[in-house]
Amino acid sequence: MNYFLTLVCGFIFFQKSDLDWTRKNYKNAVFDENLCKTMIQNLDHSSKNDIELAYLGAMQTIWAKHTGNPFEKLKTFKKGKANIEKAVSQNKDNIEIRFVRYSIQKNTPSFLGYKTNIKTDEIFLRNHIHDVKNVTLKNMIIKTLNTNNDS
């Protein structure tokens, strides 16, 4: 029984620390192609709960910036967008998932047509920021809400 409990607790800690690593490296993936690729691989091989699925989608949309092939750019962007939207549809009240969508839409060029939820997500984030317990996530949300983009 103790062995089973240790395994379960270890698995939960691993998932939590893996999610913490993803949060801490999220913004850096935009500038670091290798980090972005590593994050995609890690998230693609995880159990993909709704939050992980949202981050996988985000990394896929970011990967479009790193690839040179225009067809690959559009393909990976659409795949990432679909994963983000799937995560939102499965868990629309999760602030982290809504943050991921907001941060991607806020930074996506207008010609890609993925900006439809910016206002509603911003309002949701501002109304629920006080519920966020994780300091890293809370700081990410605050910084993103207070950053102006001209995309």
C-alpha positions in Angstrom: 0.0 0.0 0.0 2.8 2.5 0.9 4.6 1.6 -2.4 1.4 2.4 -4.4 0.9 5.7 -2.5 4.6 6.7 -3.1 4.1 5.9 -6.8 1.0 8.0 -7.1 2.5 10.9 -5.1 5.7 10.8 -7.2 3.6 10.8 -10.5 1.6 13.8 -9.3 4.8 15.7 -8.3 6.4 14.9 -11.6 3.3 16.2 -13.5 3.2 19.3 -11.3 7.0 20.0 -11.7 6.7 19.3 -15.5 3.9 21.9 -15.7 5.9 24.4 -13.7 8.8 23.9 -16.1 6.4 24.5 -19.0 5.1 27.7 -17.4 8.6 29.0 -16.7 9.8 28.4 -20.2 6.6 29.3 -22.1 7.7 32.8 -23.2 11.2 31.7 -24.1 10.0 29.2 -26.7 9.2 32.2 -29.0 12.9 33.1 -29.2 14.5 29.6 -28.8 13.7 27.1 -31.5 15.3 24.2 -29.7 13.4 24.9 -26.5 10.1 25.1 -28.5 10.8 21.8 -30.2 11.7 20.2 -26.8 8.5 21.5 -25.3 6.4 20.2 -28.2 8.0 16.7 -27.8 7.5 16.7 -24.0 3.9 17.8 -24.2 3.1 15.5 -27.1 4.3 12.5 -25.1 2.5 13.5 -21.9 -1.0 12.4 -20.8 -2.4 15.6 -22.3 -4.8 16.8 -19.7 -6.6 20.0 -20.9 -3.9 22.3 -19.6 -1.1 20.3 -21.3 -3.2 20.2 -24.5 -3.5 24.0 -24.4 0.2 24.4 -24.0 0.9 21.9 -26.7 -1.3 23.9 -29.0 0.5 27.1 -28.0 3.9 25.5 -28.7 2.6 24.3 -32.1 1.4 27.8 -33.0 4.8 29.2 -31.9 6.6 26.6 -33.9 5.1 28.2 -37.0 7.5 31.1 -36.3 10.5 28.8 -36.3 9.9 26.9 -39.5 10.7 28.3 -42.9 8.3 26.4 -45.1 5.1 28.5 -45.6 3.0 25.3 -45.9 4.4 23.9 -42.7 3.9 27.2 -41.0 0.2 27.2 -41.8 -0.2 23.5 -41.1 1.4 23.6 -37.6 -0.4 26.9 -36.8 -3.8 25.3 -37.6 -2.9 22.2 -35.6 -2.0 24.3 -32.6 -5.1 26.4 -32.9 -7.2 23.3 -33.0 -5.5 21.9 -29.8 -6.0 25.2 -28.0 -9.7 25.4 -29.0 -10.2 21.7 -28.0 -8.7 22.4 -24.6 -11.0 25.5 -24.1 -14.1 23.6 -25.2 -13.3 20.8 -22.7 -12.6 23.2 -19.8 -13.8 26.7 -20.6 -13.6 27.9 -17.0 -10.0 27.1 -16.5 -8.0 30.3 -16.2 -4.7 28.8 -17.4 -6.2 27.5 -20.5 -8.0 30.8 -21.2 -4.6 32.5 -20.5 -2.9 30.3 -23.1 -5.5 31.1 -25.7 -5.4 34.8 -24.9 -1.6 35.0 -25.0 -1.5 33.3 -28.4 -4.3 35.3 -29.9 -2.8 38.5 -28.6 0.5 37.8 -30.3 -0.8 36.3 -33.5 -0.7 38.4 -36.7 -4.1 39.6 -37.7 -4.0 38.0 -41.2 -4.2 34.6 -39.6 -7.7 35.4 -38.2 -7.2 34.1 -34.7 -8.1 37.0 -32.6 -11.8 36.4 -32.0 -11.7 35.7 -28.2 -9.2 38.4 -27.1 -11.8 40.6 -25.4 -13.8 37.9 -23.7 -10.6 36.1 -22.5 -9.1 39.4 -21.2 -12.3 40.1 -19.2 -12.3 36.5 -17.9 -8.7 36.7 -16.8 -9.1 40.1 -15.1 -12.2 38.8 -13.3 -10.5 35.6 -12.1 -6.8 36.6 -11.5 -7.4 36.7 -7.8 -8.2 32.9 -7.9 -4.7 32.0 -9.2 -2.5 30.4 -6.5 0.6 29.6 -8.6 2.9 32.6 -8.5 4.5 31.9 -11.8 1.2 31.6 -13.6 -0.2 34.7 -11.9 2.8 36.8 -12.9 2.6 35.5 -16.5 -1.1 36.5 -16.7 -0.5 39.9 -15.2 2.5 40.6 -17.5 0.6 39.5 -20.6 -2.5 41.6 -19.6 -0.3 44.7 -19.2 1.7 44.3 -22.4 0.5 46.2 -25.5 0.8 44.4 -28.8 0.3 45.9 -32.3 -0.3 42.6 -34.1 
